[in-house]
Amino acid sequence: MKEQIEENTIQKKSIQDRLRHASCITIESALRNKVNLNVAWYDVHGEQQNQKYTISAGSVIEF
């Protein structure tokens, strides 16, 4: 149950919020006007978390 709640909390954050706290950003692929990113960060317990995002062509993100 706790894991499910934590997963739901992770999903609610926008990419901008995740990038502010990122420890590592990996570009997994860049095909057909889409870029797939894997953003990793450390949570309040010191455990590394990650989430994947897909960015469309023309999208603007700030680091």
Secondary structure, DSSP 8 states (H G I E B T S, - for coil): -HHHHHHHHHHHS-HHHHHHTEEEEEEEEEETTEEEEEEEEE-TTS-EEEEEEEEETT-----
